[in-house]
Amino acid sequence: MGKKHDSAFTTGSRTLLYSITWECEVCKRTRPDKAISVHKVDLSEAFGIAVGTCMRNIKYCNDNGTCHARAIAEGEKEQKRAREIKEREPNDVV
């Protein structure tokens, strides 16, 4: 889901290096940091709150067009679900 490893640390005379990896939320593959991008989805408007205050980040493989397209589609589905929730329960605070 998140970072798998973080940079480097030194023990005595040894420096151990770790690469940062992420899991693609579409295909579920673990990929190096440079191969993952984030599709940002703003859900704020559906809940009537300030733009940019309720964000959903969907990590996807940036070298795979299918992952990118599916990340965009998932974002659109989440926006639709958020609007439906707000319509069903208009007075609830999220």
Stockholm file with secondary structure:
# STOCKHOLM 1.0

chainA/1-94         MGKKHDSAFTTGSRTLLYSITWECEVCKRTRPDKAISVHKVDLSEAFGIAVGTCMRNIKYCNDNGTCHARAIAEGEKEQKRAREIKEREPNDVV
#=GR chainA/1-94 SS CCCSCCSEEEETTEEEECCCEEECTTTCCEEEGGGEEEEEEECTGGGTCCTTSSEEEEEEETTCHHHHHHHHHHHHHHHHHHHHHHHHSTTCCC
#=GC SS_cons        CCCSCCSEEEETTEEEECCCEEECTTTCCEEEGGGEEEEEEECTGGGTCCTTSSEEEEEEETTCHHHHHHHHHHHHHHHHHHHHHHHHSTTCCC
//
